[in-house]
Amino acid sequence: QVHLVESGGGLVQPGGSLRLSCVASGIIFNIHVMGWFRQAPGKERELVATIGPRGNTNYGDAVKGRFTVSRDNPQKMSYLQMNNLKPEDTGVYYCNAEISVPGRRTAYWGQGTQVTVSS
């Protein structure tokens, strides 16, 4: 059984920073693309950022220049550094990873961590 667990969410004032972490556990052969998505109340889940196994990155337009995604392959972790946070960044942030396990390659999701940007 593979699990993704996020941490690092919380309440922050506009202009502040947060760093989210995601760790994968279980019987894992390989972790391919890792990503972060978010969902605000009443809105669809949207892409925040993805990072490939060699470090190639992709960002949603709303966060370009403010957020940075990274990963630590030996530790099976990904990180999302969020700077200059805005109220519209509020939402539940989900970690996602495409993982090879015995017999298949599947996308997994974490349970989400709440980020609230408010004064």
C-alpha positions as CSV (number, residue, x, y, z in Angstrom):
1,Q,0.0,0.0,0.0
2,V,1.4,3.4,-1.0
3,H,0.7,6.5,0.9
4,L,1.4,10.2,0.3
5,V,1.3,12.5,3.3
6,E,1.5,16.3,3.1
7,S,2.5,18.7,5.8
8,G,3.3,22.3,6.3
9,G,0.0,24.0,5.7
10,G,-1.5,26.7,7.9
11,L,-2.6,30.3,8.3
12,V,-0.3,33.0,6.9
13,Q,-0.7,36.7,6.2
14,P,-0.7,38.0,2.6
15,G,2.9,38.4,1.4
16,G,4.1,35.6,3.7
17,S,5.6,32.2,2.9
18,L,5.0,28.6,3.6
19,R,6.8,25.4,2.7
20,L,4.7,22.3,2.0
21,S,6.3,18.8,2.2
22,C,5.1,15.5,0.8
23,V,6.5,12.1,1.6
24,A,5.7,8.8,-0.1
25,S,5.8,5.5,1.7
26,G,5.2,1.9,0.9
27,I,6.5,-0.7,-1.5
28,I,7.8,1.7,-4.3
29,F,9.9,0.7,-7.3
30,N,10.1,4.2,-8.8
31,I,8.5,7.6,-8.5
32,H,8.0,9.4,-11.7
33,V,6.3,12.8,-12.0
34,M,5.4,14.4,-8.6
35,G,3.0,17.3,-8.4
36,W,1.0,19.7,-6.3
37,F,-2.6,20.7,-7.0
38,R,-5.0,22.8,-5.1
39,Q,-8.7,23.3,-4.7
40,A,-10.4,26.4,-3.4
41,P,-14.0,26.3,-2.0
42,G,-16.5,26.0,-4.9
43,K,-13.8,25.7,-7.5
44,E,-12.2,22.8,-9.4
45,R,-8.9,21.3,-8.5
46,E,-6.1,23.0,-10.4
47,L,-2.5,22.4,-11.2
48,V,0.1,24.2,-9.0
49,A,3.3,22.6,-10.1
50,T,4.9,19.4,-11.3
51,I,8.4,18.1,-11.2
52,G,9.9,15.2,-13.2
53,P,12.4,12.7,-11.9
54,R,15.3,14.7,-13.3
55,G,14.0,18.0,-12.0
56,N,12.2,19.4,-15.0
57,T,9.4,21.6,-13.7
58,N,6.1,23.0,-14.8
59,Y,4.0,25.7,-13.1
60,G,0.4,26.9,-13.2
61,D,0.1,30.5,-14.5
62,A,-1.2,31.8,-11.2
63,V,1.9,30.8,-9.2
64,K,4.8,31.3,-11.7
65,G,7.5,33.4,-10.1
66,R,6.2,32.9,-6.6
67,F,6.2,29.1,-6.0
68,T,9.1,26.7,-6.4
69,V,8.7,22.9,-6.5
70,S,11.6,20.6,-5.7
71,R,12.1,16.9,-4.8
72,D,14.5,14.6,-2.9
73,N,14.5,11.3,-4.7
74,P,16.3,9.2,-2.1
75,Q,13.9,10.5,0.6
76,K,10.9,10.0,-1.7
77,M,9.8,13.6,-0.9
78,S,8.7,16.7,-2.8
79,Y,8.4,20.2,-1.6
80,L,6.5,23.3,-2.5
81,Q,8.0,26.6,-1.4
82,M,5.3,29.3,-1.6
83,N,6.4,33.0,-1.4
84,N,4.5,36.2,-1.6
85,L,1.3,34.4,-0.8
86,K,-2.0,36.0,-1.8
87,P,-5.6,35.5,-0.5
88,E,-6.5,33.7,-3.7
89,D,-3.9,31.0,-2.9
90,T,-6.2,29.8,-0.2
91,G,-7.3,26.2,-0.6
92,V,-6.5,22.6,0.1
93,Y,-3.2,21.6,-1.4
94,Y,-2.8,18.0,-2.6
95,C,0.4,16.1,-3.3
96,N,0.3,13.8,-6.3
97,A,2.8,11.3,-7.6
98,E,2.9,8.7,-10.4
99,I,4.5,5.7,-8.8
100,S,5.6,2.3,-10.0
101,V,4.7,-0.5,-7.6
102,P,4.8,-4.3,-8.2
103,G,2.7,-4.9,-11.3
104,R,1.5,-1.5,-12.2
105,R,2.1,2.3,-12.5
106,T,-0.5,4.4,-10.8
107,A,-1.2,8.0,-9.7
108,Y,-1.6,8.5,-6.0
109,W,-3.0,11.4,-4.0
110,G,-2.4,12.7,-0.5
111,Q,-5.1,13.6,1.8
112,G,-4.5,17.4,1.4
113,T,-3.3,20.2,3.7
114,Q,-5.1,23.4,4.2
115,V,-3.5,26.7,3.3
116,T,-5.2,29.9,4.4
117,V,-3.9,33.3,3.4
118,S,-5.6,36.0,5.3
119,S,-4.9,39.1,7.4
